[in-house]
């Protein structure tokens, strides 16, 4: 089903969300199951690095780093994160994993940046982010990590858009996110970044459909077709030039929706829903498949060790 979002509220807030079941909104693509994580978690940070999926952080003061090999369908426990975090961002540059921001303890935003080298199984701390924040989203353009939005000190949204250059170990500030929000997702296609969904000041009763695109060549944002289903606590992965958005939560439950955004047409399509609705999950694309891991099946602090695999083709 093709969705353009023309009848949606766009930048507006949806206070009461309608959760669609798998039977109500079938679509293309198929789901299978892979080996579950060694430990149940939620509010994780996930990234692909050289064909493997890394899961770090999560509720409960989690430090262990888990590495999943899709070819072997096996998990390994790797060197623990130096600081226990949840609601952090994760991205890969140059064969290394970077963990950015997040919350320490219960809800204390941090500005820390940690670099993990899979070859050495070793972490090191890097230059701190200018704005401490949790529940942010990150994306990579031309080898640089863009840290977008989140909740800062004081529990309010920030529109901070700060760019980390691993080669120089330095940060720069660029055009801020027009709609400050948290628990959003980011996807990068053809050198442009898209900030999708999220919520206002940490409240999943105030979920957003907002989709804003950033062009680094002009340092400008532009409003794009809104996410058809207002939701937050979502995950996103890019495959075949599309940004696939998974899951989320609202006061009335969790989402199983899978909706994909095509920047070339500025339109959304609905795909086969997730077998297990959840939020606080992560997603990473490897070899034509998207691995959707962890997350809470019910709103708030629920957990899972799920590893469900989506194949669009």
ZAPALO-290206 format. One record per residue: x, y, z of N, C-alpha, C in turn. Coordinates in nm, 3 decimals. Last residue first. Layout:
[rec [X Y Z] [X Y Z] [X Y Z]]
...
//
This chain:
[rec [1.290 -0.828 -0.018] [1.279 -0.887 -0.151] [1.233 -1.030 -0.146]]
[rec [1.307 -0.759 0.254] [1.211 -0.691 0.167] [1.187 -0.763 0.036]]
[rec [1.323 -0.938 0.537] [1.376 -0.943 0.401] [1.276 -0.878 0.308]]
[rec [1.405 -0.920 0.876] [1.315 -0.874 0.770] [1.388 -0.877 0.636]]
[rec [1.421 -1.109 1.164] [1.492 -1.072 1.042] [1.392 -1.040 0.932]]
[rec [1.460 -1.067 1.514] [1.372 -1.098 1.401] [1.430 -1.035 1.274]]
[rec [1.542 -1.145 1.804] [1.623 -1.114 1.686] [1.542 -1.159 1.565]]
[rec [1.473 -1.073 2.149] [1.431 -1.108 2.013] [1.532 -1.065 1.907]]
[rec [1.481 -1.049 2.415] [1.606 -1.092 2.350] [1.581 -1.124 2.203]]
[rec [1.323 -0.771 2.587] [1.320 -0.895 2.508] [1.460 -0.924 2.455]]
[rec [1.133 -0.584 2.836] [1.256 -0.630 2.773] [1.228 -0.747 2.679]]
[rec [0.979 -0.276 2.955] [0.978 -0.419 2.927] [1.100 -0.455 2.841]]
[rec [0.931 -0.003 3.056] [1.055 -0.078 3.075] [1.049 -0.227 3.055]]
[rec [0.702 0.127 2.813] [0.782 0.143 2.934] [0.900 0.049 2.938]]
[rec [0.469 -0.100 2.656] [0.524 0.034 2.680] [0.601 0.041 2.812]]
[rec [0.593 -0.428 2.560] [0.489 -0.342 2.616] [0.550 -0.206 2.649]]
[rec [0.821 -0.541 2.448] [0.691 -0.572 2.388] [0.575 -0.489 2.444]]
[rec [1.121 -0.365 2.392] [1.018 -0.399 2.487] [0.884 -0.426 2.422]]
[rec [1.434 -0.483 2.244] [1.315 -0.400 2.255] [1.211 -0.454 2.350]]
[rec [1.616 -0.692 2.005] [1.586 -0.641 2.139] [1.455 -0.563 2.141]]
[rec [1.644 -0.617 1.652] [1.682 -0.687 1.775] [1.635 -0.612 1.900]]
[rec [1.635 -0.697 1.332] [1.562 -0.610 1.425] [1.568 -0.677 1.562]]
[rec [1.818 -0.689 1.046] [1.808 -0.759 1.174] [1.751 -0.661 1.277]]
[rec [1.743 -0.710 0.713] [1.749 -0.617 0.826] [1.723 -0.696 0.954]]
[rec [1.930 -0.808 0.419] [1.834 -0.835 0.527] [1.850 -0.730 0.636]]
[rec [2.135 -0.760 0.244] [2.000 -0.765 0.191] [1.893 -0.798 0.292]]
[rec [2.367 -0.762 0.419] [2.347 -0.858 0.312] [2.205 -0.872 0.262]]
[rec [2.223 -0.598 0.683] [2.341 -0.677 0.645] [2.301 -0.771 0.532]]
[rec [2.108 -0.330 0.878] [2.100 -0.400 0.749] [2.233 -0.469 0.719]]
[rec [1.965 -0.314 1.198] [2.086 -0.301 1.116] [2.070 -0.386 0.992]]
[rec [1.796 -0.174 1.480] [1.790 -0.238 1.349] [1.920 -0.213 1.274]]
[rec [1.650 -0.202 1.811] [1.751 -0.154 1.717] [1.741 -0.231 1.588]]
[rec [1.396 -0.079 2.042] [1.466 -0.181 1.967] [1.576 -0.118 1.883]]
[rec [1.203 0.062 2.170] [1.336 0.058 2.231] [1.426 -0.045 2.166]]
[rec [0.918 -0.163 2.124] [0.983 -0.031 2.119] [1.121 -0.044 2.180]]
[rec [0.711 -0.395 1.936] [0.800 -0.354 2.045] [0.858 -0.216 2.020]]
[rec [0.540 -0.681 1.812] [0.539 -0.535 1.833] [0.630 -0.501 1.951]]
[rec [0.658 -0.935 1.625] [0.644 -0.895 1.765] [0.651 -0.743 1.776]]
[rec [0.662 -0.945 1.347] [0.595 -1.052 1.421] [0.566 -1.013 1.566]]
[rec [0.592 -0.636 1.179] [0.680 -0.715 1.265] [0.602 -0.827 1.333]]
[rec [0.416 -0.635 0.862] [0.440 -0.591 1.000] [0.531 -0.686 1.076]]
[rec [0.530 -0.570 0.536] [0.482 -0.672 0.629] [0.515 -0.633 0.773]]
[rec [0.489 -0.213 0.471] [0.547 -0.345 0.447] [0.495 -0.443 0.552]]
[rec [0.382 0.082 0.306] [0.367 -0.010 0.419] [0.418 -0.148 0.379]]
[rec [0.570 0.365 0.194] [0.496 0.242 0.166] [0.490 0.158 0.293]]
[rec [0.588 0.718 0.120] [0.600 0.605 0.213] [0.523 0.485 0.160]]
[rec [0.779 0.957 -0.072] [0.657 0.881 -0.041] [0.690 0.763 0.048]]
[rec [0.968 1.091 -0.232] [0.909 1.156 -0.114] [0.777 1.090 -0.077]]
[rec [1.107 0.966 -0.427] [0.967 0.996 -0.457] [0.899 1.075 -0.345]]
[rec [1.358 0.949 -0.311] [1.349 0.989 -0.452] [1.207 1.026 -0.492]]
[rec [1.327 0.855 -0.049] [1.355 0.997 -0.071] [1.341 1.041 -0.217]]
[rec [1.095 0.650 0.074] [1.178 0.659 -0.045] [1.205 0.807 -0.074]]
[rec [1.041 0.481 0.376] [1.043 0.611 0.308] [1.142 0.606 0.192]]
[rec [0.829 0.231 0.504] [0.955 0.267 0.438] [0.940 0.397 0.361]]
[rec [0.716 0.079 0.799] [0.688 0.175 0.693] [0.821 0.224 0.637]]
[rec [0.577 -0.151 0.995] [0.699 -0.131 0.917] [0.661 -0.040 0.800]]
[rec [0.422 -0.184 1.317] [0.429 -0.127 1.182] [0.571 -0.126 1.126]]
[rec [0.369 -0.261 1.569] [0.437 -0.359 1.483] [0.455 -0.307 1.341]]
[rec [0.394 -0.079 1.877] [0.364 -0.085 1.734] [0.438 -0.200 1.666]]
[rec [0.234 -0.103 2.201] [0.350 -0.094 2.113] [0.308 -0.118 1.969]]
[rec [-0.005 0.104 2.385] [0.061 -0.019 2.343] [0.183 0.006 2.258]]
[rec [-0.107 0.346 2.472] [-0.200 0.234 2.457] [-0.133 0.104 2.413]]
[rec [0.098 0.534 2.470] [0.040 0.493 2.598] [-0.046 0.368 2.589]]
[rec [0.332 0.387 2.233] [0.237 0.491 2.270] [0.175 0.448 2.403]]
[rec [0.625 0.298 2.040] [0.532 0.284 2.152] [0.444 0.407 2.165]]
[rec [0.789 0.095 1.783] [0.756 0.217 1.855] [0.657 0.191 1.968]]
[rec [0.858 -0.053 1.455] [0.813 -0.051 1.593] [0.779 0.085 1.649]]
[rec [1.081 0.080 1.205] [1.023 -0.034 1.276] [0.975 0.004 1.416]]
[rec [1.136 0.192 0.881] [1.113 0.233 1.020] [1.031 0.125 1.090]]
[rec [1.370 0.209 0.624] [1.267 0.126 0.687] [1.258 0.162 0.835]]
[rec [1.443 0.401 0.361] [1.459 0.401 0.506] [1.342 0.325 0.566]]
[rec [1.597 0.291 0.055] [1.479 0.326 0.134] [1.514 0.320 0.282]]
[rec [1.806 0.189 -0.094] [1.772 0.330 -0.109] [1.649 0.375 -0.035]]
[rec [1.836 -0.075 -0.003] [1.785 -0.048 -0.139] [1.737 0.096 -0.156]]
[rec [1.804 0.024 0.331] [1.827 -0.087 0.238] [1.763 -0.051 0.105]]
[rec [1.859 0.140 0.656] [1.853 0.174 0.514] [1.889 0.053 0.430]]
[rec [1.658 0.140 0.950] [1.772 0.089 0.875] [1.750 0.120 0.728]]
[rec [1.543 0.238 1.275] [1.544 0.253 1.130] [1.670 0.190 1.072]]
[rec [1.309 0.224 1.548] [1.440 0.194 1.490] [1.430 0.210 1.339]]
[rec [1.143 0.419 1.810] [1.150 0.343 1.685] [1.294 0.310 1.650]]
[rec [1.034 0.584 1.997] [1.098 0.461 2.043] [1.117 0.364 1.929]]
[rec [0.719 0.677 1.839] [0.852 0.706 1.893] [0.907 0.579 1.955]]
[rec [0.480 0.780 1.587] [0.536 0.688 1.686] [0.676 0.731 1.726]]
[rec [0.226 0.803 1.355] [0.300 0.877 1.457] [0.349 0.781 1.564]]
[rec [0.247 0.670 1.045] [0.202 0.635 1.179] [0.287 0.710 1.281]]
[rec [0.369 0.794 0.819] [0.224 0.770 0.823] [0.169 0.743 0.963]]
[rec [0.587 1.065 0.841] [0.570 0.925 0.877] [0.421 0.895 0.890]]
[rec [0.543 1.317 0.586] [0.545 1.269 0.724] [0.531 1.118 0.736]]
[rec [0.769 1.427 0.340] [0.643 1.356 0.366] [0.646 1.293 0.505]]
[rec [0.973 1.696 0.484] [0.944 1.591 0.387] [0.812 1.523 0.424]]
[rec [1.126 2.014 0.520] [1.019 1.922 0.561] [0.988 1.824 0.448]]
[rec [1.475 2.055 0.535] [1.352 2.071 0.457] [1.249 1.969 0.505]]
[rec [1.771 2.231 0.637] [1.669 2.129 0.657] [1.547 2.161 0.571]]
[rec [2.107 2.297 0.527] [1.967 2.333 0.544] [1.879 2.210 0.562]]
[rec [2.367 2.298 0.425] [2.344 2.312 0.570] [2.202 2.359 0.597]]
[rec [2.422 2.234 0.169] [2.365 2.367 0.192] [2.347 2.399 0.340]]
[rec [2.533 1.985 0.196] [2.595 2.077 0.100] [2.544 2.220 0.116]]
[rec [2.374 1.836 0.367] [2.497 1.895 0.420] [2.564 1.994 0.325]]
[rec [2.041 1.851 0.410] [2.137 1.849 0.300] [2.267 1.914 0.349]]
[rec [1.792 1.670 0.578] [1.906 1.762 0.589] [2.003 1.741 0.474]]
[rec [1.440 1.648 0.628] [1.559 1.608 0.556] [1.667 1.715 0.563]]
[rec [1.203 1.530 0.858] [1.280 1.645 0.809] [1.411 1.598 0.749]]
[rec [0.900 1.433 0.958] [1.011 1.384 0.877] [1.080 1.506 0.816]]
[rec [0.668 1.370 1.221] [0.761 1.461 1.153] [0.873 1.388 1.080]]
[rec [0.476 1.261 1.372] [0.493 1.206 1.237] [0.605 1.275 1.161]]
[rec [0.513 1.201 1.727] [0.518 1.285 1.607] [0.526 1.202 1.479]]
[rec [0.351 1.171 2.049] [0.428 1.118 1.936] [0.412 1.205 1.812]]
[rec [0.286 1.210 2.324] [0.300 1.322 2.229] [0.391 1.279 2.113]]
[rec [0.299 1.004 2.490] [0.163 1.051 2.463] [0.165 1.166 2.362]]
[rec [0.562 0.973 2.540] [0.510 0.898 2.425] [0.359 0.919 2.407]]
[rec [0.770 1.232 2.624] [0.635 1.180 2.647] [0.583 1.104 2.526]]
[rec [1.013 1.364 2.588] [1.013 1.232 2.649] [0.878 1.168 2.670]]
[rec [0.956 1.604 2.447] [1.001 1.607 2.587] [0.983 1.473 2.659]]
[rec [0.776 1.443 2.202] [0.803 1.574 2.261] [0.838 1.557 2.409]]
[rec [0.919 1.197 1.973] [0.821 1.246 2.069] [0.866 1.380 2.129]]
[rec [0.953 1.033 1.649] [0.997 1.080 1.779] [0.884 1.133 1.863]]
[rec [1.004 1.077 1.291] [0.926 1.040 1.408] [0.981 1.101 1.536]]
[rec [1.330 1.121 1.153] [1.193 1.070 1.138] [1.131 1.038 1.274]]
[rec [1.551 1.281 0.953] [1.516 1.265 1.094] [1.366 1.239 1.102]]
[rec [1.779 1.202 0.706] [1.636 1.220 0.734] [1.610 1.185 0.880]]
[rec [2.045 1.327 0.505] [1.999 1.267 0.630] [1.853 1.301 0.654]]
[rec [2.221 1.243 0.208] [2.129 1.330 0.281] [2.071 1.254 0.399]]
[rec [2.372 1.062 0.063] [2.438 1.177 0.122] [2.349 1.277 0.192]]
[rec [2.192 0.859 -0.009] [2.253 0.945 -0.112] [2.309 1.075 -0.053]]
[rec [2.047 0.852 0.306] [2.037 0.801 0.169] [2.098 0.904 0.075]]
[rec [2.021 0.771 0.639] [2.099 0.848 0.542] [2.091 0.778 0.407]]
[rec [1.793 0.810 0.911] [1.844 0.732 0.799] [1.917 0.823 0.703]]
[rec [1.696 0.802 1.251] [1.765 0.871 1.143] [1.806 0.770 1.037]]
[rec [1.428 0.844 1.487] [1.520 0.760 1.410] [1.579 0.843 1.297]]
[rec [1.362 0.952 1.831] [1.343 0.954 1.686] [1.437 0.854 1.621]]
[rec [1.374 1.016 2.099] [1.326 0.883 2.060] [1.290 0.877 1.912]]
[rec [1.285 1.367 2.065] [1.366 1.257 2.115] [1.303 1.125 2.074]]
[rec [1.316 1.701 1.921] [1.242 1.581 1.963] [1.339 1.474 2.008]]
[rec [1.272 2.005 1.748] [1.341 1.932 1.853] [1.255 1.816 1.902]]
[rec [1.257 2.068 1.429] [1.160 2.022 1.529] [1.234 1.942 1.636]]
[rec [1.499 2.137 1.299] [1.388 2.234 1.309] [1.285 2.198 1.415]]
[rec [1.819 2.090 1.429] [1.698 2.020 1.390] [1.578 2.115 1.404]]
[rec [2.059 2.344 1.332] [1.984 2.263 1.428] [1.861 2.197 1.367]]
[rec [2.343 2.333 1.125] [2.204 2.378 1.138] [2.124 2.287 1.231]]
[rec [2.627 2.241 1.336] [2.566 2.279 1.209] [2.420 2.314 1.233]]
[rec [2.933 2.228 1.506] [2.790 2.249 1.514] [2.738 2.299 1.380]]
[rec [3.182 1.972 1.539] [3.138 2.100 1.486] [2.986 2.108 1.500]]
[rec [3.445 1.798 1.711] [3.304 1.824 1.686] [3.285 1.962 1.623]]
[rec [3.715 1.562 1.652] [3.661 1.694 1.687] [3.514 1.706 1.645]]
[rec [3.904 1.374 1.550] [3.854 1.368 1.687] [3.803 1.505 1.732]]
[rec [3.970 1.354 1.286] [4.030 1.464 1.361] [3.993 1.466 1.507]]
[rec [3.831 1.119 1.224] [3.968 1.137 1.177] [4.040 1.247 1.255]]
[rec [3.570 1.150 1.321] [3.662 1.057 1.388] [3.808 1.078 1.348]]
[rec [3.389 1.423 1.369] [3.485 1.375 1.270] [3.583 1.282 1.339]]
[rec [3.053 1.483 1.443] [3.181 1.433 1.492] [3.264 1.378 1.377]]
[rec [2.827 1.744 1.470] [2.891 1.650 1.378] [3.030 1.614 1.429]]
[rec [2.503 1.818 1.595] [2.648 1.828 1.610] [2.714 1.714 1.534]]
[rec [2.233 1.974 1.663] [2.281 1.895 1.549] [2.432 1.916 1.544]]
[rec [1.979 2.022 1.901] [2.122 2.019 1.871] [2.152 1.924 1.755]]
[rec [1.732 2.068 1.995] [1.744 2.056 1.850] [1.889 2.048 1.807]]
[rec [1.615 1.900 2.283] [1.714 1.985 2.221] [1.710 1.962 2.070]]
[rec [1.354 1.877 2.530] [1.412 1.847 2.399] [1.518 1.948 2.359]]
[rec [1.425 1.848 2.884] [1.358 1.908 2.769] [1.431 1.874 2.640]]
[rec [1.556 1.771 3.116] [1.445 1.690 3.067] [1.368 1.748 2.951]]
[rec [1.782 1.878 3.218] [1.657 1.948 3.250] [1.535 1.878 3.194]]
[rec [1.993 1.813 2.948] [1.984 1.835 3.092] [1.861 1.922 3.122]]
[rec [1.800 1.687 2.665] [1.918 1.740 2.733] [1.898 1.750 2.883]]
[rec [1.706 1.445 2.440] [1.665 1.514 2.562] [1.792 1.558 2.635]]
[rec [1.727 1.476 2.076] [1.737 1.409 2.205] [1.682 1.493 2.319]]
[rec [1.915 1.580 1.780] [1.805 1.586 1.876] [1.835 1.519 2.008]]
[rec [2.176 1.393 1.637] [2.054 1.470 1.612] [1.959 1.463 1.732]]
[rec [2.495 1.379 1.513] [2.415 1.351 1.633] [2.297 1.448 1.635]]
[rec [2.665 1.243 1.250] [2.572 1.350 1.284] [2.487 1.305 1.403]]
[rec [2.990 1.159 1.182] [2.872 1.117 1.257] [2.790 1.240 1.296]]
[rec [3.151 1.110 0.868] [3.130 1.192 0.987] [2.995 1.157 1.049]]
[rec [3.174 0.979 0.625] [3.266 0.945 0.733] [3.255 1.029 0.858]]
[rec [2.959 1.084 0.472] [3.099 1.108 0.434] [3.196 1.087 0.550]]
[rec [2.743 1.061 0.737] [2.757 1.117 0.602] [2.905 1.144 0.578]]
[rec [2.553 0.868 0.956] [2.687 0.894 0.903] [2.677 0.947 0.760]]
[rec [2.353 0.944 1.248] [2.368 0.897 1.111] [2.503 0.940 1.057]]
[rec [2.156 0.907 1.548] [2.281 0.938 1.477] [2.278 0.880 1.337]]
[rec [1.945 1.048 1.801] [1.965 0.958 1.688] [2.091 1.002 1.614]]
[rec [1.878 1.038 2.161] [1.912 1.104 2.035] [1.914 1.002 1.923]]
[rec [1.848 0.966 2.426] [1.737 0.943 2.333] [1.755 1.023 2.204]]
[rec [2.037 1.234 2.584] [1.998 1.096 2.565] [1.881 1.088 2.469]]
[rec [2.317 1.463 2.603] [2.178 1.427 2.571] [2.160 1.277 2.558]]
[rec [2.530 1.742 2.605] [2.493 1.616 2.670] [2.347 1.587 2.642]]
[rec [2.689 1.889 2.342] [2.561 1.890 2.414] [2.533 1.752 2.472]]
[rec [2.946 1.829 2.233] [2.919 1.959 2.297] [2.793 1.962 2.384]]
[rec [3.094 1.514 2.318] [2.994 1.588 2.241] [2.964 1.722 2.309]]
[rec [3.445 1.467 2.369] [3.308 1.472 2.417] [3.219 1.557 2.327]]
[rec [3.667 1.259 2.191] [3.625 1.395 2.226] [3.477 1.399 2.263]]
[rec [3.670 0.920 2.333] [3.705 1.022 2.233] [3.650 1.158 2.277]]
[rec [3.798 0.628 2.491] [3.713 0.748 2.496] [3.764 0.852 2.398]]
[rec [3.803 0.298 2.357] [3.872 0.416 2.405] [3.777 0.535 2.400]]
[rec [3.799 -0.063 2.377] [3.733 0.066 2.375] [3.831 0.178 2.409]]
[rec [3.868 -0.361 2.189] [3.909 -0.260 2.286] [3.833 -0.129 2.264]]
[rec [3.924 -0.568 2.006] [3.826 -0.586 2.114] [3.856 -0.488 2.228]]
[rec [4.071 -0.533 1.782] [4.145 -0.538 1.908] [4.055 -0.570 2.027]]
[rec [3.868 -0.540 1.591] [3.988 -0.621 1.570] [4.067 -0.637 1.700]]
[rec [3.674 -0.354 1.678] [3.645 -0.498 1.683] [3.770 -0.585 1.669]]
[rec [3.707 -0.085 1.873] [3.780 -0.149 1.764] [3.755 -0.299 1.770]]
[rec [3.495 0.177 1.963] [3.527 0.035 1.981] [3.593 -0.019 1.855]]
[rec [3.476 0.481 2.133] [3.512 0.415 2.008] [3.553 0.271 2.038]]
[rec [3.244 0.697 2.283] [3.332 0.582 2.297] [3.351 0.515 2.162]]
[rec [3.166 0.999 2.429] [3.181 0.931 2.301] [3.283 0.819 2.320]]
[rec [2.945 1.179 2.654] [3.055 1.089 2.623] [3.049 1.029 2.484]]
[rec [2.758 1.334 2.768] [2.820 1.386 2.646] [2.932 1.296 2.596]]
[rec [2.441 1.227 2.904] [2.586 1.230 2.901] [2.634 1.287 2.767]]
[rec [2.163 1.273 3.126] [2.221 1.281 2.991] [2.373 1.292 2.998]]
[rec [2.028 1.058 3.350] [2.129 1.164 3.346] [2.193 1.169 3.207]]
[rec [1.832 0.876 3.450] [1.802 0.968 3.340] [1.900 1.085 3.337]]
[rec [1.980 0.661 3.597] [1.841 0.657 3.553] [1.819 0.748 3.434]]
[rec [2.300 0.604 3.464] [2.212 0.593 3.579] [2.068 0.584 3.532]]
[rec [2.314 0.794 3.161] [2.379 0.713 3.263] [2.288 0.711 3.385]]
[rec [2.191 0.805 2.828] [2.169 0.833 2.970] [2.257 0.740 3.053]]
[rec [2.356 0.938 2.531] [2.275 0.844 2.607] [2.252 0.893 2.749]]
[rec [2.659 0.973 2.334] [2.554 1.022 2.422] [2.482 0.911 2.496]]
[rec [2.753 0.718 2.114] [2.745 0.862 2.136] [2.630 0.895 2.230]]
[rec [2.983 0.491 1.999] [2.866 0.505 2.085] [2.865 0.649 2.137]]
[rec [3.108 0.349 1.707] [3.107 0.468 1.793] [2.974 0.473 1.869]]
[rec [3.318 0.102 1.576] [3.187 0.134 1.631] [3.201 0.255 1.723]]
[rec [3.506 0.082 1.269] [3.496 0.094 1.414] [3.356 0.138 1.455]]
[rec [3.531 0.092 0.995] [3.545 -0.037 1.060] [3.543 -0.033 1.212]]
[rec [3.478 0.362 0.931] [3.611 0.306 0.916] [3.634 0.176 0.988]]
[rec [3.210 0.388 1.150] [3.295 0.463 1.057] [3.431 0.393 1.052]]
[rec [2.882 0.338 1.270] [3.008 0.279 1.228] [3.079 0.370 1.129]]
[rec [2.695 0.420 1.569] [2.723 0.433 1.427] [2.859 0.372 1.397]]
[rec [2.443 0.481 1.813] [2.556 0.401 1.766] [2.570 0.415 1.615]]
[rec [2.328 0.654 2.106] [2.332 0.638 1.961] [2.453 0.556 1.923]]
[rec [2.143 0.548 2.403] [2.258 0.606 2.333] [2.238 0.594 2.183]]
[rec [1.965 0.440 2.594] [1.921 0.547 2.505] [2.037 0.621 2.438]]
[rec [2.209 0.379 2.855] [2.089 0.342 2.779] [2.047 0.463 2.697]]
[rec [2.524 0.258 2.984] [2.440 0.358 2.920] [2.311 0.296 2.870]]
[rec [2.816 0.228 3.172] [2.683 0.173 3.148] [2.590 0.283 3.098]]
[rec [3.125 0.274 3.019] [3.024 0.335 3.105] [2.888 0.275 3.071]]
[rec [3.277 0.107 2.849] [3.338 0.165 2.970] [3.238 0.223 3.069]]
[rec [3.127 -0.199 2.747] [3.129 -0.053 2.733] [3.188 0.008 2.861]]
[rec [3.325 -0.501 2.748] [3.213 -0.418 2.793] [3.236 -0.269 2.767]]
[rec [3.419 -0.698 2.468] [3.462 -0.611 2.578] [3.350 -0.516 2.619]]
[rec [3.153 -0.937 2.385] [3.279 -0.866 2.360] [3.311 -0.774 2.479]]
[rec [3.000 -1.238 2.327] [3.012 -1.129 2.422] [3.150 -1.066 2.404]]
[rec [2.840 -1.337 2.025] [2.957 -1.338 2.112] [2.948 -1.219 2.208]]
[rec [2.599 -1.540 1.851] [2.634 -1.421 1.928] [2.764 -1.444 2.005]]
[rec [2.525 -1.666 1.522] [2.579 -1.681 1.657] [2.612 -1.545 1.719]]
[rec [2.497 -1.724 1.250] [2.379 -1.716 1.337] [2.419 -1.737 1.483]]
[rec [2.699 -1.706 1.070] [2.705 -1.818 1.164] [2.580 -1.828 1.251]]
[rec [2.616 -1.479 0.933] [2.652 -1.599 0.858] [2.653 -1.723 0.947]]
[rec [2.574 -1.282 1.132] [2.460 -1.336 1.056] [2.493 -1.464 0.980]]
[rec [2.694 -1.254 1.442] [2.745 -1.292 1.310] [2.630 -1.353 1.230]]
[rec [2.680 -1.003 1.683] [2.607 -1.109 1.613] [2.665 -1.128 1.474]]
[rec [2.798 -0.909 1.995] [2.830 -0.912 1.852] [2.758 -1.031 1.788]]
[rec [2.737 -0.698 2.271] [2.709 -0.824 2.202] [2.734 -0.808 2.053]]
[rec [2.880 -0.571 2.557] [2.865 -0.550 2.413] [2.844 -0.687 2.350]]
[rec [2.769 -0.480 2.887] [2.815 -0.578 2.789] [2.787 -0.535 2.645]]
[rec [2.645 -0.279 3.047] [2.775 -0.253 2.988] [2.816 -0.355 2.883]]
[rec [2.339 -0.145 3.160] [2.406 -0.248 3.081] [2.540 -0.199 3.026]]
[rec [2.145 -0.052 3.346] [2.287 -0.024 3.363] [2.374 -0.119 3.285]]
[rec [1.885 -0.098 3.276] [1.943 -0.186 3.376] [2.092 -0.164 3.394]]
[rec [1.852 -0.057 2.919] [1.807 -0.038 3.057] [1.875 -0.137 3.151]]
[rec [2.149 -0.027 2.713] [2.013 -0.069 2.743] [1.979 -0.045 2.889]]
[rec [2.454 -0.130 2.538] [2.373 -0.051 2.629] [2.234 -0.107 2.650]]
[rec [2.463 -0.261 2.204] [2.530 -0.208 2.322] [2.431 -0.129 2.407]]
[rec [2.527 -0.478 1.944] [2.421 -0.427 2.033] [2.486 -0.385 2.164]]
[rec [2.622 -0.516 1.608] [2.664 -0.490 1.746] [2.550 -0.425 1.824]]
[rec [2.657 -0.742 1.347] [2.564 -0.653 1.417] [2.609 -0.640 1.563]]
[rec [2.882 -0.747 1.066] [2.833 -0.800 1.193] [2.748 -0.695 1.264]]
[rec [2.982 -0.621 0.842] [2.900 -0.740 0.824] [2.852 -0.805 0.951]]
[rec [3.126 -0.397 0.946] [3.191 -0.501 0.864] [3.114 -0.632 0.864]]
[rec [2.883 -0.330 1.168] [3.024 -0.300 1.143] [3.086 -0.419 1.070]]
[rec [2.569 -0.189 1.242] [2.645 -0.288 1.164] [2.788 -0.239 1.147]]
[rec [2.433 -0.111 1.565] [2.496 -0.072 1.438] [2.560 -0.194 1.373]]
[rec [2.232 0.011 1.832] [2.266 -0.098 1.740] [2.331 -0.042 1.614]]
[rec [2.145 0.051 2.168] [2.205 0.114 2.050] [2.260 0.003 1.962]]
[rec [1.829 -0.002 2.346] [1.965 -0.036 2.305] [2.014 0.056 2.193]]
[rec [1.586 -0.031 2.489] [1.654 0.098 2.477] [1.803 0.080 2.447]]
[rec [1.624 -0.358 2.643] [1.546 -0.258 2.571] [1.623 -0.126 2.576]]
[rec [1.697 -0.714 2.661] [1.723 -0.572 2.682] [1.616 -0.487 2.616]]
[rec [1.815 -1.035 2.755] [1.702 -0.950 2.719] [1.733 -0.804 2.754]]
[rec [2.102 -1.188 2.618] [2.041 -1.119 2.732] [1.926 -1.032 2.684]]
[rec [2.190 -1.299 2.383] [2.220 -1.369 2.508] [2.148 -1.312 2.629]]
[rec [1.928 -1.281 2.131] [2.039 -1.223 2.206] [2.066 -1.302 2.334]]
[rec [1.838 -1.568 1.926] [1.808 -1.456 2.017] [1.935 -1.404 2.085]]
[rec [1.896 -1.634 1.586] [1.934 -1.665 1.724] [1.907 -1.545 1.815]]
[rec [1.603 -1.532 1.395] [1.744 -1.570 1.408] [1.773 -1.594 1.556]]
[rec [1.308 -1.573 1.198] [1.373 -1.556 1.328] [1.518 -1.601 1.322]]
[rec [1.161 -1.374 0.935] [1.209 -1.500 0.991] [1.273 -1.469 1.126]]
[rec [0.929 -1.215 0.715] [1.000 -1.219 0.843] [1.043 -1.361 0.877]]
[rec [0.909 -1.036 0.402] [0.884 -1.152 0.489] [0.974 -1.147 0.612]]
[rec [0.730 -0.821 0.168] [0.842 -0.857 0.255] [0.807 -0.976 0.342]]
[rec [0.423 -0.622 0.160] [0.530 -0.703 0.103] [0.644 -0.726 0.202]]
[rec [0.162 -0.650 0.414] [0.234 -0.582 0.308] [0.344 -0.672 0.255]]
[rec [-0.127 -0.608 0.626] [-0.025 -0.690 0.561] [0.041 -0.610 0.450]]
[rec [-0.289 -0.499 0.852] [-0.206 -0.422 0.759] [-0.093 -0.507 0.704]]
[rec [-0.433 -0.665 1.018] [-0.502 -0.551 0.960] [-0.421 -0.478 0.854]]
[rec [-0.271 -0.860 1.118] [-0.378 -0.903 1.030] [-0.445 -0.787 0.959]]
[rec [-0.104 -0.711 1.286] [-0.049 -0.772 1.165] [-0.159 -0.811 1.068]]
[rec [-0.274 -0.408 1.393] [-0.226 -0.544 1.410] [-0.178 -0.600 1.278]]
[rec [-0.199 -0.077 1.477] [-0.252 -0.167 1.376] [-0.192 -0.305 1.395]]
[rec [-0.300 0.159 1.706] [-0.203 0.054 1.682] [-0.265 -0.050 1.590]]
[rec [-0.337 0.498 1.704] [-0.406 0.374 1.670] [-0.301 0.270 1.635]]
[rec [-0.274 0.731 1.966] [-0.230 0.659 1.847] [-0.312 0.532 1.828]]
[rec [-0.338 1.043 2.076] [-0.390 0.907 2.087] [-0.360 0.832 1.958]]
[rec [-0.187 1.263 1.998] [-0.200 1.231 2.139] [-0.248 1.089 2.159]]
[rec [0.038 1.370 1.774] [-0.072 1.275 1.786] [-0.080 1.231 1.932]]
[rec [0.127 1.688 1.662] [0.140 1.588 1.766] [0.017 1.499 1.766]]
[rec [0.248 1.790 1.333] [0.167 1.796 1.453] [0.191 1.681 1.548]]
[rec [0.367 1.796 1.091] [0.449 1.835 1.204] [0.374 1.822 1.337]]
[rec [0.132 1.589 0.964] [0.267 1.640 0.937] [0.345 1.667 1.063]]
[rec [-0.113 1.479 0.983] [-0.094 1.606 1.052] [0.046 1.661 1.037]]
[rec [-0.217 1.347 0.658] [-0.169 1.338 0.795] [-0.155 1.477 0.855]]
[rec [-0.279 1.329 0.396] [-0.391 1.359 0.486] [-0.348 1.358 0.632]]
[rec [-0.040 1.264 0.275] [-0.102 1.392 0.242] [-0.215 1.430 0.337]]
[rec [0.112 1.035 0.296] [0.098 1.119 0.415] [0.026 1.250 0.387]]
[rec [0.139 0.847 0.108] [0.210 0.972 0.086] [0.201 1.065 0.204]]
[rec [0.169 0.510 0.067] [0.125 0.612 0.162] [0.205 0.738 0.136]]
[rec [0.061 0.216 -0.090] [0.139 0.338 -0.101] [0.081 0.446 -0.010]]
[rec [0.085 -0.118 0.000] [0.000 0.000 0.000] [0.089 0.123 0.000]]
//
